[in-house]
Amino acid sequence: MHLLHLDPQARDRLASFQGRRVGVVGLGREGVDLVQFLSRCGALITVSDHAGPETLVDALKSIEGLADRYLIGTQAGADLLDCHEIFVSPGVPPEAAVVAEPRKAGLPVSSATRLFFELCPGRIVGITGSSGKTTTTSLVGTILEEAGVPAAVGGNIGTPMLGRLAEVTADTWCVLELSSFQLADVERSPQIAAVLNITPNHLDRHPDMDDYIRAKSNVLRYQRLEDTAVVNADDPIAHGLPHRSSRLEFSLVRRVEGGWFDGGFLWLSGDASPLLHRQELQLRGHHNVANALAAAIMARVIGCETEAIRVAIRRFRPVPHRLEVVDTIDGITYINDSIATSPERSVAALRAVEEPVVLIAGGRDKHLPMEEWARMIRERARAVVLVGEAAPLIQSALESAGAEVPIETARRFTETVEIARGLACPGDVVLLAPGCTSFDEFRDYEARG
């Protein structure tokens, strides 16, 4: 690999893989990227995934000939005990035997995110939160592009970073969306770290809310005094996270040091005039005002001029699957917010849409409270189409909330849009904001959307 621009410590880390057996658990995007990267380092690779080969056709094709041992369709605790180090993909629970037993045996267990933090020669912007991560990450990337700042955007947004390491120099800002799973085991924090919000999420994976908060807080935990934390002043959990770096805030309700919203305008500290008016932001929902403020603050810390920030935000459009207007047919607008995989995110989507709504909801439950969601559906929805494993839970929550909206149940997701069209009137919005994960029918929210 052409990685001579890395520092000596990073090059030694790469050299340590030569001829040694390494395990990669999970063949999602990061797992595939890891196999490709480690093979270029000369590692002997064992691949492990509980899914069968029929599910992993594309992944296996991408790594064909790169690993010398494939354990596909079954996983056991002893599978990787002969490895020198194991890398675990974010989707693999830490209590899985294939991970837990090697860790108990004293084998090093790491991740792609942790390895990238070790090797990266550039500077890192890390963005986390229960919602808004992808939009904010994409917006920071757009601003840096407008300002002519070298940048690489990736992470949980869908672009693994190890395969892009060769293009990262000391001048590059790596803008990373970071999930709680990616942050759970890191022992370094980005030079600029943002916590957009923290609300209950992923409690089907985290044992409790405290563990979820602990994982999120790692984005700030290891920052140095010269680093910068950007936090939501309106979110009590995010605002209370400990860190020793300098601090900037954003708020929708009061003036703070960083950025705020007031009188219909977005403001940045130090500027005599506003950044832009709310109507210039081409994103639905008040929550996206907060996302834009956070992105603007991070860009300002990097060194971008106000005009570049302003121009970039004005031209920014919704990221796919995030309040994305798909089409308007016979006067009915169809909006895809498939990323709304928690009740809280579906609530935000319902608040963002002013028109009467026919809501498509359901999927696999994440063990999150539904009471506020049910009340919002009662207030905002003309009708609801339910689907998936969580459909009975959502219907029960709606009944408990006294919702009297018409409810239809689809057998499969492919039936939902046709049913919703029959319930909608011209001027309505058919809104996919499912409030649940997609894993009962699809590999991820993108396939569902």
C-alpha positions as CSV (number, residue, x, y, z in Angstrom):
1,M,0.0,0.0,0.0
2,H,1.1,3.6,-0.7
3,L,0.9,4.8,2.9
4,L,4.4,6.2,3.4
5,H,2.8,9.5,4.5
6,L,1.7,7.9,7.7
7,D,3.7,8.5,10.9
8,P,6.2,5.8,12.1
9,Q,3.8,4.6,14.8
10,A,1.0,4.1,12.2
11,R,3.4,2.3,9.8
12,D,4.5,0.0,12.6
13,R,0.9,-0.8,13.3
14,L,0.3,-1.7,9.7
15,A,3.5,-3.8,9.6
16,S,2.2,-5.8,12.6
17,F,-0.4,-7.4,10.4
18,Q,2.0,-9.0,8.0
19,G,1.8,-12.8,8.1
20,R,-0.4,-12.8,11.2
21,R,-3.9,-14.2,11.5
22,V,-6.6,-11.7,12.0
23,G,-10.4,-12.3,12.5
24,V,-13.1,-10.1,10.9
25,V,-16.5,-10.6,12.4
26,G,-19.4,-9.3,10.3
27,L,-19.5,-8.6,6.6
28,G,-21.4,-5.4,6.4
29,R,-19.8,-2.4,4.7
30,E,-17.1,-1.9,7.4
31,G,-16.4,-5.7,7.5
32,V,-15.8,-5.8,3.7
33,D,-13.6,-2.7,3.9
34,L,-11.6,-4.2,6.7
35,V,-10.9,-7.5,4.8
36,Q,-9.8,-5.5,1.8
37,F,-7.6,-3.3,3.9
38,L,-6.0,-6.0,6.0
39,S,-5.3,-8.2,3.0
40,R,-3.3,-5.4,1.5
41,C,-1.3,-5.3,4.8
42,G,-0.4,-9.0,4.3
43,A,-2.7,-10.4,7.0
44,L,-4.0,-14.0,7.1
45,I,-7.7,-13.4,7.4
46,T,-10.5,-15.5,8.9
47,V,-14.0,-14.1,8.1
48,S,-17.0,-14.9,10.3
49,D,-20.6,-14.0,9.7
50,H,-23.8,-15.7,11.0
51,A,-25.7,-15.0,7.8
52,G,-25.7,-17.6,5.1
53,P,-23.9,-17.3,1.7
54,E,-27.2,-16.6,-0.1
55,T,-27.5,-13.4,2.0
56,L,-23.9,-12.4,1.6
57,V,-23.5,-12.8,-2.2
58,D,-22.3,-9.2,-2.8
59,A,-20.1,-9.1,0.2
60,L,-18.4,-12.4,-0.6
61,K,-17.9,-11.3,-4.2
62,S,-16.2,-8.1,-2.9
63,I,-13.6,-10.1,-0.8
64,E,-13.2,-13.1,-3.1
65,G,-9.7,-14.6,-2.7
66,L,-8.7,-12.1,0.1
67,A,-9.4,-14.3,3.1
68,D,-8.1,-17.8,3.5
69,R,-10.8,-19.0,5.9
70,Y,-14.5,-18.4,5.6
71,L,-16.8,-19.3,8.5
72,I,-20.2,-18.4,7.0
73,G,-23.7,-19.2,8.3
74,T,-22.6,-20.4,11.7
75,Q,-20.6,-18.9,14.6
76,A,-19.0,-20.5,17.6
77,G,-17.0,-19.2,20.5
78,A,-13.9,-21.2,19.5
79,D,-13.9,-20.0,15.9
80,L,-11.3,-17.2,16.3
81,L,-9.2,-18.4,19.2
82,D,-6.2,-18.9,16.9
83,C,-6.2,-15.2,15.8
84,H,-3.8,-12.6,17.0
85,E,-6.4,-9.9,16.8
86,I,-10.1,-9.6,16.1
87,F,-12.0,-6.8,14.4
88,V,-15.8,-6.6,15.0
89,S,-18.3,-4.9,12.8
90,P,-20.7,-2.4,14.5
91,G,-23.7,-4.7,13.9
92,V,-22.3,-7.5,16.0
93,P,-23.4,-7.5,19.7
94,P,-20.4,-7.7,22.1
95,E,-22.0,-10.6,24.0
96,A,-22.0,-12.9,20.9
97,A,-19.9,-15.9,21.7
98,V,-17.7,-15.5,18.6
99,V,-16.6,-12.2,20.2
100,A,-17.0,-12.8,24.0
101,E,-14.9,-16.0,24.2
102,P,-11.8,-14.6,22.4
103,R,-12.1,-11.5,24.6
104,K,-12.3,-13.7,27.7
105,A,-9.2,-15.5,26.5
106,G,-7.3,-12.3,26.4
107,L,-7.2,-11.7,22.6
108,P,-7.3,-8.0,21.4
109,V,-10.7,-7.1,20.1
110,S,-10.9,-3.9,18.0
111,S,-13.0,-2.2,15.3
112,A,-12.6,-0.4,12.0
113,T,-13.3,2.9,13.6
114,R,-10.7,2.3,16.3
115,L,-8.1,1.3,13.8
116,F,-8.8,4.4,11.6
117,F,-8.4,6.6,14.6
118,E,-5.0,5.0,15.3
119,L,-3.8,5.4,11.7
120,C,-5.3,8.6,10.4
121,P,-2.7,11.3,9.5
122,G,-5.3,14.0,9.1
123,R,-7.7,15.7,11.6
124,I,-11.0,14.2,12.5
125,V,-14.5,15.8,12.9
126,G,-16.7,13.3,14.7
127,I,-20.5,13.7,14.8
128,T,-22.9,11.7,16.9
129,G,-26.4,11.9,18.2
130,S,-29.6,9.9,18.3
131,S,-30.8,11.7,15.2
132,G,-29.5,14.2,12.6
133,K,-26.0,12.6,12.2
134,T,-26.1,12.0,8.5
135,T,-27.6,15.3,7.6
136,T,-25.1,17.2,9.7
137,T,-22.2,15.2,8.5
138,S,-23.2,15.7,4.9
139,L,-23.7,19.4,5.5
140,V,-20.3,19.8,7.0
141,G,-18.8,18.1,4.0
142,T,-20.7,20.4,1.7
143,I,-19.5,23.5,3.5
144,L,-15.8,22.3,3.4
145,E,-16.2,21.6,-0.3
146,E,-17.6,25.2,-0.9
147,A,-14.7,26.6,1.2
148,G,-12.0,24.6,-0.7
149,V,-11.0,22.7,2.4
150,P,-9.6,19.2,1.7
151,A,-12.1,16.7,3.3
152,A,-13.1,13.1,3.3
153,V,-16.7,12.3,4.5
154,G,-17.5,8.9,5.8
155,G,-18.1,6.6,8.7
156,N,-21.7,5.5,9.6
157,I,-22.9,7.6,6.7
158,G,-22.2,4.5,4.5
159,T,-18.6,5.1,3.4
160,P,-15.9,3.1,5.3
161,M,-12.7,5.0,5.8
162,L,-9.8,2.5,5.9
163,G,-10.0,2.0,2.2
164,R,-9.6,5.8,1.7
165,L,-6.6,6.1,4.0
166,A,-4.2,6.6,1.1
167,E,-6.0,9.9,0.1
168,V,-5.9,11.4,3.6
169,T,-3.0,13.7,4.3
170,A,-2.1,16.0,7.2
171,D,-4.2,18.7,5.6
172,T,-7.3,16.6,5.3
173,W,-10.3,16.9,7.5
174,C,-12.1,13.6,7.9
175,V,-15.7,14.2,8.7
176,L,-17.2,11.1,10.3
177,E,-20.7,10.1,11.3
178,L,-20.3,8.0,14.4
179,S,-22.9,5.6,15.8
180,S,-23.0,4.4,19.4
181,F,-21.8,1.0,18.2
182,Q,-18.8,2.6,16.5
183,L,-18.0,4.7,19.6
184,A,-18.4,1.9,22.2
185,D,-14.8,0.8,22.2
186,V,-12.8,3.8,21.1
187,E,-10.1,5.2,23.3
188,R,-9.4,8.4,21.2
189,S,-11.7,11.3,20.4
190,P,-11.8,13.5,17.4
191,Q,-10.3,17.0,17.4
192,I,-13.7,18.4,16.8
193,A,-16.6,16.4,18.3
194,A,-20.3,17.2,18.1
195,V,-23.1,15.7,20.1
196,L,-26.4,16.7,18.4
197,N,-28.8,15.1,20.9
198,I,-29.3,12.0,23.1
199,T,-32.7,10.4,23.4
200,P,-33.6,6.7,24.0
201,N,-32.4,4.5,21.0
202,H,-30.9,1.1,20.3
203,L,-32.1,-0.3,23.6
204,D,-32.5,-3.6,21.8
205,R,-28.7,-3.7,21.7
206,H,-27.5,-1.6,24.7
207,P,-28.4,-3.1,28.0
208,D,-29.8,0.2,29.3
209,M,-29.8,3.9,28.7
210,D,-26.7,4.5,30.8
211,D,-24.7,2.2,28.5
212,Y,-26.0,4.0,25.4
213,I,-25.0,7.4,26.9
214,R,-21.6,6.0,27.9
215,A,-21.0,4.9,24.3
216,K,-22.0,8.3,22.9
217,S,-19.9,10.2,25.4
218,N,-16.8,8.5,24.1
219,V,-16.8,11.0,21.2
220,L,-15.8,13.7,23.9
221,R,-14.2,11.6,26.6
222,Y,-10.6,11.5,25.2
223,Q,-10.5,15.0,23.8
224,R,-7.4,17.1,24.7
225,L,-7.5,20.7,26.0
226,E,-6.9,22.1,22.5
227,D,-9.8,20.2,21.0
228,T,-13.4,21.5,20.6
229,A,-16.7,20.0,21.7
230,V,-19.9,21.2,20.0
231,V,-22.9,20.3,22.0
232,N,-26.7,20.9,22.0
233,A,-27.5,23.5,24.8
234,D,-31.2,22.5,24.6
235,D,-30.5,18.8,25.3
236,P,-29.9,18.1,29.0
237,I,-28.1,14.8,28.5
238,A,-25.8,16.0,25.7
239,H,-25.2,19.3,27.5
240,G,-24.1,17.5,30.6
241,L,-21.5,15.2,29.1
242,P,-18.1,15.7,30.7
243,H,-15.1,16.7,28.7
244,R,-12.0,18.8,29.1
245,S,-11.8,20.5,25.7
246,S,-13.1,23.9,24.8
247,R,-16.8,24.1,24.3
248,L,-19.2,25.7,21.8
249,E,-23.0,25.3,21.9
250,F,-26.0,25.6,19.6
251,S,-29.5,26.4,20.7
252,L,-33.0,27.0,19.2
253,V,-34.3,28.9,22.2
254,R,-31.5,31.2,23.6
255,R,-28.3,33.0,22.6
256,V,-25.2,30.9,23.4
257,E,-21.5,30.9,22.6
258,G,-21.5,29.2,19.2
259,G,-24.7,29.5,17.3
260,W,-28.4,30.1,17.9
261,F,-31.8,30.7,16.3
262,D,-33.7,33.9,17.0
263,G,-36.4,35.9,15.2
264,G,-36.5,33.5,12.3
265,F,-32.7,33.8,11.7
266,L,-29.7,31.6,12.3
267,W,-26.8,33.4,14.0
268,L,-23.1,32.6,14.7
269,S,-21.1,34.2,17.5
270,G,-18.9,37.0,16.4
271,D,-21.0,38.0,13.4
272,A,-22.8,41.3,13.3
273,S,-25.5,40.0,10.9
274,P,-27.3,36.7,10.7
275,L,-26.0,33.7,8.8
276,L,-29.3,33.3,7.0
277,H,-33.1,33.2,7.4
278,R,-34.9,30.0,8.2
279,Q,-36.7,30.1,4.8
280,E,-33.4,29.9,3.1
281,L,-32.8,26.5,4.6
282,Q,-34.1,23.8,2.2
283,L,-34.8,21.3,4.9
284,R,-38.1,20.5,6.6
285,G,-38.3,20.5,10.3
286,H,-37.1,22.7,13.2
287,H,-34.6,19.9,14.1
288,N,-32.8,20.7,10.9
289,V,-32.2,24.3,12.0
290,A,-30.3,22.8,14.9
291,N,-28.4,20.5,12.5
292,A,-27.5,23.5,10.3
293,L,-26.3,25.5,13.3
294,A,-24.1,22.6,14.5
295,A,-22.6,22.2,11.0
296,A,-21.9,25.9,10.7
297,I,-20.2,26.0,14.1
298,M,-17.9,23.1,13.2
299,A,-17.1,24.7,9.8
300,R,-16.2,27.9,11.6
301,V,-13.8,26.1,14.0
302,I,-12.1,24.5,11.0
303,G,-11.6,28.0,9.5
304,C,-14.3,28.5,6.9
305,E,-15.5,32.0,6.1
306,T,-19.1,32.9,6.9
307,E,-20.0,33.4,3.2
308,A,-18.8,29.9,2.2
309,I,-21.0,28.5,5.1
310,R,-23.9,30.6,4.0
311,V,-23.7,29.6,0.3
312,A,-23.3,25.9,1.2
313,I,-26.3,25.8,3.5
314,R,-28.5,27.6,1.0
315,R,-27.7,25.0,-1.7
316,F,-27.9,21.9,0.5
317,R,-30.8,19.5,-0.2
318,P,-32.2,16.7,1.9
319,V,-30.1,13.5,2.1
320,P,-31.9,10.4,0.6
321,H,-34.2,8.7,3.1
322,R,-34.4,11.8,5.3
323,L,-37.6,13.7,4.8
324,E,-36.9,13.2,1.1
325,V,-39.7,14.3,-1.2
326,V,-40.0,11.4,-3.7
327,D,-42.8,12.6,-5.9
328,T,-46.2,14.3,-6.0
329,I,-48.9,12.3,-7.8
330,D,-52.6,13.3,-8.2
331,G,-52.0,16.0,-5.6
332,I,-50.6,13.7,-3.0
333,T,-46.9,14.2,-1.9
334,Y,-44.8,11.1,-1.0
335,I,-42.1,11.7,1.6
336,N,-39.4,9.1,2.5
337,D,-38.1,9.3,6.0
338,S,-37.0,5.7,6.3
339,I,-34.1,6.7,8.5
340,A,-36.8,7.4,11.2
341,T,-36.1,4.1,12.9
342,S,-37.2,5.2,16.4
343,P,-40.4,6.7,17.7
344,E,-38.6,10.0,18.6
345,R,-37.4,10.4,15.0
346,S,-40.9,9.6,13.6
347,V,-42.3,12.3,16.0
348,A,-39.8,14.8,14.5
349,A,-40.9,13.9,11.0
350,L,-44.6,14.4,11.9
351,R,-43.7,17.8,13.4
352,A,-41.8,18.7,10.2
353,V,-44.7,18.1,7.8
354,E,-47.4,20.8,7.9
355,E,-49.9,19.1,5.6
356,P,-52.4,16.3,6.6
357,V,-50.5,13.0,6.9
358,V,-51.1,9.4,6.1
359,L,-48.4,7.7,8.1
360,I,-46.7,4.4,7.2
361,A,-45.2,2.9,10.4
362,G,-43.8,-0.3,11.7
363,G,-41.0,-2.8,11.3
364,R,-39.0,-4.4,14.1
365,D,-39.4,-2.9,17.6
366,K,-36.3,-1.4,19.3
367,H,-37.8,-1.7,22.9
368,L,-38.4,2.1,23.0
369,P,-41.3,4.0,24.6
370,M,-44.1,4.8,22.2
371,E,-46.4,7.0,24.3
372,E,-45.3,10.4,22.9
373,W,-45.3,9.0,19.3
374,A,-48.9,7.7,19.7
375,R,-50.0,11.1,21.0
376,M,-48.3,12.8,18.0
377,I,-49.9,10.4,15.6
378,R,-53.3,11.1,17.2
379,E,-52.8,14.8,16.6
380,R,-51.2,14.8,13.2
381,A,-52.3,11.8,11.2
382,R,-55.4,11.5,9.0
383,A,-54.8,7.7,8.8
384,V,-52.1,5.1,9.6
385,V,-50.8,2.1,7.7
386,L,-49.0,-0.4,10.0
387,V,-46.7,-3.2,8.9
388,G,-44.2,-5.6,10.4
389,E,-43.5,-7.2,13.7
390,A,-44.2,-4.1,15.7
391,A,-47.6,-3.4,14.2
392,P,-49.6,-4.8,17.1
393,L,-47.5,-2.8,19.6
394,I,-48.1,0.4,17.7
395,Q,-51.8,-0.3,17.4
396,S,-52.0,-0.9,21.2
397,A,-50.1,2.3,21.9
398,L,-52.5,4.2,19.6
399,E,-55.5,2.7,21.4
400,S,-54.1,3.6,24.8
401,A,-53.6,7.2,23.6
402,G,-57.2,7.4,22.5
403,A,-56.3,7.8,18.8
404,E,-59.4,7.5,16.6
405,V,-57.6,7.6,13.2
406,P,-58.3,4.9,10.7
407,I,-55.7,2.1,10.9
408,E,-55.0,-0.3,8.1
409,T,-52.5,-3.2,8.4
410,A,-50.3,-4.4,5.5
411,R,-49.0,-7.9,5.3
412,R,-45.8,-6.8,3.7
413,F,-44.0,-3.4,3.2
414,T,-44.6,-3.5,-0.5
415,E,-48.3,-3.2,0.1
416,T,-48.1,-0.1,2.3
417,V,-47.9,2.7,-0.3
418,E,-50.9,1.5,-2.3
419,I,-53.0,1.3,0.9
420,A,-51.8,4.7,2.0
421,R,-52.7,6.2,-1.4
422,G,-56.2,4.9,-1.0
423,L,-56.5,6.7,2.4
424,A,-55.0,10.0,1.2
425,C,-56.7,13.0,-0.4
426,P,-55.2,15.7,-2.7
427,G,-53.1,18.0,-0.6
428,D,-52.1,15.2,1.8
429,V,-48.6,13.8,2.5
430,V,-48.0,10.1,2.6
431,L,-45.1,9.9,5.0
432,L,-42.9,6.9,5.6
433,A,-41.5,7.5,9.1
434,P,-41.7,4.0,10.5
435,G,-40.4,4.5,14.0
436,C,-38.9,1.0,13.9
437,T,-35.9,-0.8,12.3
438,S,-36.3,-2.5,8.9
439,F,-34.6,-5.8,9.9
440,D,-37.8,-7.8,9.9
441,E,-38.0,-7.5,6.1
442,F,-34.9,-5.6,4.8
443,R,-31.2,-5.5,5.3
444,D,-31.3,-1.8,6.3
445,Y,-33.4,1.4,6.1
446,E,-32.0,2.2,2.6
447,A,-33.4,-1.0,1.1
448,R,-36.8,-0.2,2.8
449,G,-36.9,3.4,1.5
